[in-house]
Amino acid sequence: MSDEKELKKQLAKLKRLASELAGEIHDVVEDTLWSEYDRLPELSKDLVAACEKAKAFQAENNL
């Protein structure tokens, strides 16, 4: 596998992890807001960190 393909694969993994966190936030909001709203600040912080990590990886590798 070429280096570029490997880098794109790693970027896709980072983006998937961020999307999973976004999905978890969505689930809390849709299904359990009043019983699990206290999870939202931590999930949001984790989501921002995951997005920043993916964007930094993308920029560092010119993808």
TORVEX-761915 format. One record per atom (N, C-alpha, C): chain; y, x, z; residue in three letters; atom name. Coordinates in steps of 0.1 Angstrom, whole numbers, plus 2048, in hexadecimal, padded with zeros to 3 digits. Example, Ala and Ser with C-alpha at 12.3 -4.5 7.8 and 13.67 -1.06 7.14 Angstrom:
<pts>
(pt "A" (7C7 884 84E) "ALA" "N")
(pt "A" (7D3 87B 84E) "ALA" "CA")
(pt "A" (7DF 884 84E) "ALA" "C")
(pt "A" (7EA 880 847) "SER" "N")
(pt "A" (7F5 889 847) "SER" "CA")
(pt "A" (800 881 84F) "SER" "C")
</pts>
This chain:
<pts>
(pt "A" (7F4 808 800) "MET" "N")
(pt "A" (800 800 800) "MET" "CA")
(pt "A" (80C 809 800) "MET" "C")
(pt "A" (816 805 7F8) "SER" "N")
(pt "A" (822 80D 7F7) "SER" "CA")
(pt "A" (82A 80C 804) "SER" "C")
(pt "A" (833 816 806) "ASP" "N")
(pt "A" (83B 816 812) "ASP" "CA")
(pt "A" (844 809 812) "ASP" "C")
(pt "A" (84A 806 807) "GLU" "N")
(pt "A" (852 7FA 806) "GLU" "CA")
(pt "A" (84B 7ED 80A) "GLU" "C")
(pt "A" (83F 7EC 805) "LYS" "N")
(pt "A" (837 7E0 808) "LYS" "CA")
(pt "A" (834 7E0 817) "LYS" "C")
(pt "A" (831 7EB 81D) "GLU" "N")
(pt "A" (82E 7EC 82B) "GLU" "CA")
(pt "A" (83A 7E8 833) "GLU" "C")
(pt "A" (846 7ED 82F) "LEU" "N")
(pt "A" (852 7E9 836) "LEU" "CA")
(pt "A" (855 7DA 835) "LEU" "C")
(pt "A" (853 7D5 829) "LYS" "N")
(pt "A" (855 7C6 827) "LYS" "CA")
(pt "A" (84B 7BE 830) "LYS" "C")
(pt "A" (83F 7C3 831) "LYS" "N")
(pt "A" (835 7BD 83A) "LYS" "CA")
(pt "A" (83A 7BD 848) "LYS" "C")
(pt "A" (83F 7C8 84D) "GLN" "N")
(pt "A" (844 7CA 85A) "GLN" "CA")
(pt "A" (850 7C0 85D) "GLN" "C")
(pt "A" (859 7C0 853) "LEU" "N")
(pt "A" (864 7B7 854) "LEU" "CA")
(pt "A" (860 7A8 855) "LEU" "C")
(pt "A" (856 7A4 84D) "ALA" "N")
(pt "A" (851 797 84D) "ALA" "CA")
(pt "A" (84B 794 85B) "ALA" "C")
(pt "A" (845 79D 861) "LYS" "N")
(pt "A" (83F 79B 86E) "LYS" "CA")
(pt "A" (84A 799 879) "LYS" "C")
(pt "A" (855 7A1 878) "LEU" "N")
(pt "A" (860 79F 881) "LEU" "CA")
(pt "A" (867 792 87F) "LEU" "C")
(pt "A" (868 78D 872) "LYS" "N")
(pt "A" (86E 780 870) "LYS" "CA")
(pt "A" (865 775 875) "LYS" "C")
(pt "A" (858 777 873) "ARG" "N")
(pt "A" (84F 76D 878) "ARG" "CA")
(pt "A" (850 76B 887) "ARG" "C")
(pt "A" (851 776 88E) "LEU" "N")
(pt "A" (852 776 89D) "LEU" "CA")
(pt "A" (85F 76E 8A1) "LEU" "C")
(pt "A" (86A 771 89A) "ALA" "N")
(pt "A" (876 769 89D) "ALA" "CA")
(pt "A" (874 75A 89A) "ALA" "C")
(pt "A" (86E 757 88F) "SER" "N")
(pt "A" (86B 749 88B) "SER" "CA")
(pt "A" (863 742 896) "SER" "C")
(pt "A" (859 749 89B) "GLU" "N")
(pt "A" (851 744 8A5) "GLU" "CA")
(pt "A" (859 740 8B2) "GLU" "C")
(pt "A" (862 749 8B5) "LEU" "N")
(pt "A" (86B 746 8C1) "LEU" "CA")
(pt "A" (874 73A 8BE) "LEU" "C")
(pt "A" (879 739 8B2) "ALA" "N")
(pt "A" (881 72E 8AE) "ALA" "CA")
(pt "A" (879 721 8AF) "ALA" "C")
(pt "A" (86C 722 8AB) "GLY" "N")
(pt "A" (863 716 8AC) "GLY" "CA")
(pt "A" (861 712 8BA) "GLY" "C")
(pt "A" (860 71C 8C3) "GLU" "N")
(pt "A" (85E 719 8D1) "GLU" "CA")
(pt "A" (86A 712 8D7) "GLU" "C")
(pt "A" (876 716 8D3) "ILE" "N")
(pt "A" (882 710 8D7) "ILE" "CA")
(pt "A" (882 701 8D2) "ILE" "C")
(pt "A" (87F 700 8C5) "HIS" "N")
(pt "A" (87E 6F2 8BF) "HIS" "CA")
(pt "A" (875 6E9 8C7) "HIS" "C")
(pt "A" (869 6EE 8CB) "ASP" "N")
(pt "A" (85F 6E6 8D2) "ASP" "CA")
(pt "A" (865 6E2 8DF) "ASP" "C")
(pt "A" (86B 6EB 8E6) "VAL" "N")
(pt "A" (871 6E7 8F3) "VAL" "CA")
(pt "A" (87B 6DC 8F1) "VAL" "C")
(pt "A" (884 6DE 8E8) "VAL" "N")
(pt "A" (88F 6D4 8E5) "VAL" "CA")
(pt "A" (889 6C7 8E1) "VAL" "C")
(pt "A" (87F 6C7 8D9) "GLU" "N")
(pt "A" (879 6BA 8D4) "GLU" "CA")
(pt "A" (870 6B3 8DE) "GLU" "C")
(pt "A" (868 6BB 8E5) "ASP" "N")
(pt "A" (85D 6B5 8ED) "ASP" "CA")
(pt "A" (85F 6B5 8FC) "ASP" "C")
(pt "A" (866 6C0 901) "THR" "N")
(pt "A" (866 6C1 910) "THR" "CA")
(pt "A" (873 6C5 915) "THR" "C")
(pt "A" (87E 6C1 90F) "LEU" "N")
(pt "A" (88B 6C5 912) "LEU" "CA")
(pt "A" (88E 6C4 921) "LEU" "C")
(pt "A" (88C 6B8 927) "TRP" "N")
(pt "A" (890 6B5 934) "TRP" "CA")
(pt "A" (887 6BC 93F) "TRP" "C")
(pt "A" (87B 6C0 93B) "SER" "N")
(pt "A" (872 6C7 945) "SER" "CA")
(pt "A" (872 6D6 943) "SER" "C")
(pt "A" (876 6DB 937) "GLU" "N")
(pt "A" (876 6EA 934) "GLU" "CA")
(pt "A" (883 6EF 92F) "GLU" "C")
(pt "A" (88E 6E8 931) "TYR" "N")
(pt "A" (89B 6ED 92C) "TYR" "CA")
(pt "A" (89E 6FB 932) "TYR" "C")
(pt "A" (899 6FE 93D) "ASP" "N")
(pt "A" (89C 70B 944) "ASP" "CA")
(pt "A" (896 717 93C) "ASP" "C")
(pt "A" (88D 714 933) "ARG" "N")
(pt "A" (887 71F 92B) "ARG" "CA")
(pt "A" (891 723 91F) "ARG" "C")
(pt "A" (89A 71A 91C) "LEU" "N")
(pt "A" (8A2 71D 910) "LEU" "CA")
(pt "A" (8AB 729 910) "LEU" "C")
(pt "A" (8B1 72D 91B) "PRO" "N")
(pt "A" (8B9 739 91B) "PRO" "CA")
(pt "A" (8B1 746 918) "PRO" "C")
(pt "A" (8A5 747 91E) "GLU" "N")
(pt "A" (89D 752 91C) "GLU" "CA")
(pt "A" (897 752 90E) "GLU" "C")
(pt "A" (893 747 909) "LEU" "N")
(pt "A" (88E 746 8FB) "LEU" "CA")
(pt "A" (899 74A 8F1) "LEU" "C")
(pt "A" (8A5 745 8F4) "SER" "N")
(pt "A" (8B0 748 8EB) "SER" "CA")
(pt "A" (8B3 756 8EB) "SER" "C")
(pt "A" (8B3 75D 8F7) "LYS" "N")
(pt "A" (8B6 76B 8F7) "LYS" "CA")
(pt "A" (8AB 773 8F0) "LYS" "C")
(pt "A" (89E 76F 8F1) "ASP" "N")
(pt "A" (894 775 8EA) "ASP" "CA")
(pt "A" (895 773 8DB) "ASP" "C")
(pt "A" (899 767 8D7) "LEU" "N")
(pt "A" (89B 765 8C8) "LEU" "CA")
(pt "A" (8A6 76D 8C2) "LEU" "C")
(pt "A" (8B1 76E 8C9) "VAL" "N")
(pt "A" (8BC 777 8C5) "VAL" "CA")
(pt "A" (8B8 785 8C3) "VAL" "C")
(pt "A" (8B0 78A 8CD) "ALA" "N")
(pt "A" (8AB 798 8CD) "ALA" "CA")
(pt "A" (8A2 79A 8C1) "ALA" "C")
(pt "A" (899 790 8BF) "ALA" "N")
(pt "A" (890 791 8B3) "ALA" "CA")
(pt "A" (897 791 8A6) "ALA" "C")
(pt "A" (8A1 789 8A5) "CYS" "N")
(pt "A" (8A9 788 898) "CYS" "CA")
(pt "A" (8B0 795 896) "CYS" "C")
(pt "A" (8B6 79A 8A1) "GLU" "N")
(pt "A" (8BD 7A7 89F) "GLU" "CA")
(pt "A" (8B4 7B2 89C) "GLU" "C")
(pt "A" (8A8 7B2 8A1) "LYS" "N")
(pt "A" (89E 7BD 89E) "LYS" "CA")
(pt "A" (89A 7BC 890) "LYS" "C")
(pt "A" (898 7B0 88B) "ALA" "N")
(pt "A" (894 7AE 87D) "ALA" "CA")
(pt "A" (89F 7B3 873) "ALA" "C")
(pt "A" (8AC 7AF 876) "LYS" "N")
(pt "A" (8B7 7B2 86E) "LYS" "CA")
(pt "A" (8B9 7C1 86E) "LYS" "C")
(pt "A" (8B8 7C8 87A) "ALA" "N")
(pt "A" (8BA 7D6 87B) "ALA" "CA")
(pt "A" (8AF 7DD 873) "ALA" "C")
(pt "A" (8A3 7D9 874) "PHE" "N")
(pt "A" (898 7DF 86C) "PHE" "CA")
(pt "A" (89A 7DD 85D) "PHE" "C")
(pt "A" (89F 7D2 859) "GLN" "N")
(pt "A" (8A2 7CF 84B) "GLN" "CA")
(pt "A" (8AD 7D9 846) "GLN" "C")
(pt "A" (8B8 7DA 84E) "ALA" "N")
(pt "A" (8C3 7E3 84A) "ALA" "CA")
(pt "A" (8BF 7F2 84A) "ALA" "C")
(pt "A" (8B7 7F6 854) "GLU" "N")
(pt "A" (8B3 804 855) "GLU" "CA")
(pt "A" (8AA 808 849) "GLU" "C")
(pt "A" (8A3 7FE 844) "ASN" "N")
(pt "A" (899 801 839) "ASN" "CA")
(pt "A" (89E 7FC 82B) "ASN" "C")
(pt "A" (8AA 7F8 82B) "ASN" "N")
(pt "A" (8B0 7F3 81E) "ASN" "CA")
(pt "A" (8A8 7E8 817) "ASN" "C")
(pt "A" (8A4 7DF 81F) "LEU" "N")
(pt "A" (89B 7D4 819) "LEU" "CA")
(pt "A" (8A4 7C7 817) "LEU" "C")
</pts>
